[in-house]
Amino acid sequence: MSIYDDIIRSQVKQGYLGGKNGALGSYAKDKPKEKEVKAPKHNYQIQITKGEIFVSSDRNGLSDPYVVLKVDKLLGKTLAETESIPDNMQPEWNYTHTFVAREGTKVVVKMMDKDPIGSNTVGEYNITVCGDKKYQPMNFHPDGNIKLITARAFIEIKDLGHV
């Protein structure tokens, strides 16, 4: 298809050049839609080893940190969550989780501070999954403010291959 075909198609749809019943009526039909090719699904393994918190969230000068992983396409559904480590500014989780996703899937990594009632967001980081990657360190920023680093975590993602 050329740009001229698109122009003729537009003109015929608007009733010009004889309209749908004219000599060029075949151009009034919509182009067949191309099928969207989806990336194959892969097994991924994410490992969250440790973290550092620079800004305390609790009155005692410490935090109760944990990490939450959410997949963007699941509308905020939690994919995985580490345990909370009470009263700690340098948590060690050594947490591993395996999940299935397509290459290019966005994963939101949030570091949280657990409180008796609810939790506070320490910071968040967005990852686009593709192949093996090390995020060492992964700097967390509050509310998208990239000038302020509130925490950091050491995270690695491994592509375990096609499903």
C-alpha positions in Angstrom: 0.0 0.0 0.0 1.2 3.5 -0.8 0.2 6.8 0.4 -1.8 7.3 -2.8 -3.9 4.3 -1.9 -4.6 5.8 1.5 -5.6 9.2 -0.2 -7.9 7.4 -2.7 -9.5 5.3 0.1 -10.1 8.5 2.1 -11.7 10.3 -0.8 -14.0 7.3 -1.7 -15.1 7.0 1.9 -16.1 10.7 1.9 -18.3 10.1 -1.2 -15.9 11.5 -3.8 -14.6 9.7 -6.9 -17.9 7.9 -7.3 -18.3 6.8 -3.7 -18.6 3.2 -2.6 -20.5 2.2 -5.8 -18.1 3.9 -8.2 -15.2 2.5 -10.2 -12.9 2.9 -7.2 -15.4 1.6 -4.6 -13.1 -1.3 -3.7 -10.9 1.3 -2.0 -13.7 2.1 0.5 -13.1 -1.1 2.3 -10.9 -0.8 5.3 -7.4 -2.2 5.2 -7.1 -5.6 6.9 -5.7 -5.1 10.3 -2.3 -6.5 10.9 -2.1 -9.0 13.7 -0.2 -7.8 16.7 2.8 -10.0 17.3 3.2 -10.6 21.0 6.6 -11.3 22.6 6.9 -14.9 23.8 6.4 -15.6 27.5 9.5 -16.2 29.6 10.2 -17.4 33.1 12.0 -14.8 35.1 13.6 -15.0 38.5 14.0 -11.9 40.6 16.3 -11.8 43.5 16.2 -9.1 46.1 19.3 -9.4 48.3 19.5 -6.3 50.6 18.7 -2.7 50.9 19.7 0.6 52.6 17.3 3.2 53.8 18.5 6.8 54.1 15.4 8.5 55.4 13.7 7.0 58.4 9.9 6.6 58.3 9.3 5.9 62.0 9.6 8.0 65.1 12.4 5.8 66.6 14.7 6.8 63.7 14.4 3.4 62.1 12.1 1.7 59.5 10.4 -1.7 59.1 11.2 -2.2 55.4 9.9 -4.6 52.9 9.7 -4.7 49.0 6.6 -5.2 46.9 6.6 -6.2 43.2 3.7 -5.3 41.1 3.1 -6.0 37.4 1.8 -3.0 35.5 -0.6 -5.0 33.3 -2.2 -6.6 36.4 -3.6 -3.2 37.4 -1.6 -3.0 40.6 -2.0 -6.7 41.6 0.9 -7.7 43.9 3.2 -10.1 42.2 5.4 -10.8 45.2 6.3 -9.3 48.6 9.3 -9.7 50.9 9.0 -10.0 54.6 9.1 -6.9 56.7 12.3 -6.5 58.8 11.5 -4.5 62.0 13.6 -1.6 63.2 16.2 -1.9 60.4 17.9 0.6 58.1 20.0 -2.0 56.3 17.7 -5.0 55.7 18.9 -8.3 54.2 16.0 -10.2 52.5 17.8 -12.7 50.3 14.4 -13.2 48.6 13.9 -15.0 45.3 10.7 -15.1 43.3 10.0 -16.7 39.9 7.3 -15.3 37.6 6.1 -15.5 34.0 6.0 -12.4 31.8 6.4 -11.2 28.3 9.6 -9.3 27.4 8.9 -5.6 27.8 6.5 -6.1 30.7 6.8 -3.3 33.3 7.3 -4.2 36.9 7.0 -1.7 39.7 9.3 -2.3 42.6 8.2 -0.4 45.8 10.1 -0.2 49.0 7.6 0.1 51.9 7.8 0.8 55.6 5.3 -1.3 57.6 3.4 0.4 60.3 0.9 -0.9 62.9 -1.8 0.5 60.7 -1.0 0.4 57.0 2.3 1.2 55.3 4.3 4.1 53.9 6.0 4.2 50.6 9.7 4.8 51.0 10.3 5.0 47.2 9.6 3.2 44.0 11.4 2.1 40.8 10.1 0.9 37.5 11.8 -2.0 35.6 11.1 -3.1 32.0 11.7 -6.8 31.9 14.1 -8.0 29.2 16.8 -10.5 29.6 19.3 -10.7 32.5 19.8 -7.5 34.4 21.4 -6.4 37.6 20.2 -3.3 39.4 23.0 -2.8 41.9 22.2 -0.5 43.4 18.6 0.4 42.5 17.9 3.9 43.8 14.4 4.6 45.1 12.9 8.1 44.8 9.8 9.4 46.5 7.0 10.5 44.2 9.2 10.6 41.1 11.6 13.2 42.6 14.8 11.9 41.0 16.9 14.4 43.0 16.2 12.8 46.3 17.3 9.2 47.0 15.4 7.8 50.0 16.6 4.2 49.7 18.5 1.7 47.6 18.2 -2.0 47.0 20.3 -4.7 45.3 18.1 -6.6 42.8 18.9 -9.0 40.0 16.6 -10.4 37.3 17.5 -13.6 35.4 15.7 -14.8 32.2 15.2 -18.5 32.7 14.0 -19.0 29.1 10.7 -19.5 27.2 7.7 -21.0 28.9 
